[in-house]
Amino acid sequence: MLRASVEHHDGTFDPTVIVVGVGPSAVEGTDEILALTDAVVMRDNAEYPDARVRAEIRFGRDGADRIAMVAANFQMMNRLLDAIGAPVSARLSDLAAEMGLSIPEHLREDRR
């Protein structure tokens, strides 16, 4: 979905930016989004207040709320899927490789 959106707007998709967390982005306010997302996901109580204020200044209170909610929701889903050992579809192997990641053997759907 992200790839399609970036390419629709004549951008270049580089999935390694998602993993590494640095690099160019076509999204306005990337610094504020990443700072608040990182503070939420890492439960960084020291960084959160500043990141929250910066996001509110850039996107308004509702926008900052949405950033925090999306980050928290994805973090919750990741933790739940990891906790139950949900298998990862073999169809994602190419995307994982493109991002410089590998699917752990014990989570590969084709190994079960």
N, C-alpha and C positions, 0 to 999 in steps of 0.2 A: 504494500500500500504506500509506504514511504517512497519507494523507488518510483512508482507510477506518478505520484504527486510531484516529485522533483522533476522528472522528465517531462511531465505535462507543462511545466512552467519553463521549459527549455534549460533546465539546470543539469548538472552532472552529479550522478549519485555515487558516493564513495562510502560504502558501508563500514569501512574501517574507522571512520570518524565516530561512529556509534560506540565502538569498542574502546578506542583510544581516548575519546572525549575531547579532542582538539582538532582544529582545522576549520576550513571555511564552511559556512552554512548559509543557505538561502533564507533562513528563518530570521525575521526581525526580532531583536531582543534575546538572541541566543544566550548571551552572557547571563542575563537575569534568569532565564528559564533553567539553564544548567546549574546555576548557583542554588536556586530554590530546590530543584530536583535533588541535587546532591545532598543538601542539608536534610531533606525529608528522608531520603533513602538511607543515609548514613546515621540518622538520628543525631545529627550534630547540633546540640542545643546552643553551642557557642556561636555558630554561624547562622543558624536559622533566623533570628530576629533581623539581622542586617539583610540577608537574602530576601526575606519576606517584604521588608520595606522597599528594597530596590524593585522587586516585582510589582508591588502595588503602585509605585511611582510610574513604572513603565506601562502596566496593563490595567491598572485600577484594582480595586479590592476583589471584584468578581473574577477577574483574570488570574490574580494571584491564587485565589481559592481553587480555581480549576487546575492550575499547574500543580498545586499541592495534592489535590484529590487524584489526579491522573497518576502522579508519581507514587502515591501511597497505594493506589489500586494495583498498579503493576507490581510493586514490591510485594504486596500481599499475595498476588497470584503466583509470583515466582517462588515465594516461600512455601506456599501450599503445594505447588507442583513438585518442588524439591523434596518436601516432607513425605509425600506419598510415592515418590519415585516414578512419577508419570513418564511414560516412554516418549522419546522424541522421534517424530516421523523421519524415516530415511529420506523423504523428499526434501528435508531441510539441510541435508549434507552439503549440497553445493553452496547454499547461502552461508552456512557456517564456515566453509572453507574460504569463501570470498571475504568474510569478515576476519579471517585469521584465527578462527575458533575450531575446536573439534568437539564432537558429541562424545561424551564419555561412553565407553563400551557398555557399562551396566545400564545405561539409559537408552541405548539404541533400540528402536522398535524392531528392527530386523534381526536382533540377537536374542529376542525373547522367545 
